[in-house]
Amino acid sequence: MIELPETYVLSEQITHTLVGKTIREATAAAKPHGFAWYTGDPALYNGKLAGRTVTASNPGTGYTCGGNTEIVCEDMLLVLSTPIKYHAPGEKPPKTHQLLLAFTDGSHMSCTVQMWGAMFCFPAGENGLPESFAARKCPAPYEDAFDEAYFESLLSGLKPTLSAKAFLATEQRIPGFGNGVLQDVLWNARVHPKRKLETLSDAHMEALFNSVKTTLKEMRGGGGRDTERDLFGKAGGYRTILSSKTLAHPCPACGGGIIREAFLGGNIYFCPSCQQK
């Protein structure tokens, strides 16, 4: 899954780089991948896309939800949850890919699935998403509608023993918010990933809400995180506080060591002094 900041960055870059380009040929599933998902037969993608012009791009806000990059090609829609890379005219596209668009000006756009990824293609006026990918339209943290009242509503019906990580980064309660952005959000709020909701005070919850809003804004404003790549293959300019890149560094607040543990299907990073359990 591409997470929220990078989805917005990719969409903005696609708008400036690909809009107006006409697709000469589309190739899907050239390299089979067990966790690459398509709508219908990938062999039909060329017939759906060839000859159409890219007209718009959205960060999952036009037709689906956060965590997807939407590329509108006239009456057809691409919904992508994979890394996307642009290849300028004269630059050779990768030999291995799960989706490749060749444009009439000699440039290309490629998607190469890493762990898993969806590359859906269907008419823009239809709900062509598979049932398991059904979009839940809701405010994104970048919108004013994502306010404290909405944030509190996400807690409704949840077990009080749920952890902070489970609340924020599972079940897509905030579409596009995943384990990657979670680490800095929790550190900025000084909340441990394993901390149970029932132990969080009103002040903790306010800090969590503010951190979701401000941290994601900083990540997007920096061009994405330095652990991820943009449309041109460049690392983002936002320097992560807690990630694999900073594990060997001391906590910037207290100078203590950073801990990495496996938890809920992924690694968590935290400072045991600043984020007490």
Secondary structure as UniProt FT lines:
FT   HELIX           4..17
FT   TURN            18..20
FT   STRAND          22..28
FT   TURN            34..35
FT   STRAND          36..37
FT   HELIX           42..44
FT   HELIX           45..49
FT   TURN            50..51
FT   STRAND          53..58
FT   TURN            66..67
FT   STRAND          69..73
FT   TURN            74..75
FT   STRAND          76..80
FT   STRAND          84..87
FT   TURN            89..90
FT   STRAND          99..103
FT   TURN            104..105
FT   STRAND          108..111
FT   STRAND          117..123
FT   TURN            124..125
FT   HELIX           131..133
FT   TURN            141..142
FT   TURN            144..145
FT   HELIX           148..153
FT   TURN            154..157
FT   TURN            160..161
FT   HELIX           164..169
FT   TURN            171..172
FT   TURN            175..176
FT   HELIX           179..189
FT   TURN            193..194
FT   HELIX           197..199
FT   HELIX           202..221
FT   TURN            222..223
FT   TURN            226..227
FT   TURN            231..232
FT   TURN            244..248
FT   TURN            252..254
FT   STRAND          259..263
FT   TURN            264..265
FT   STRAND          266..270
FT   TURN            272..274
//
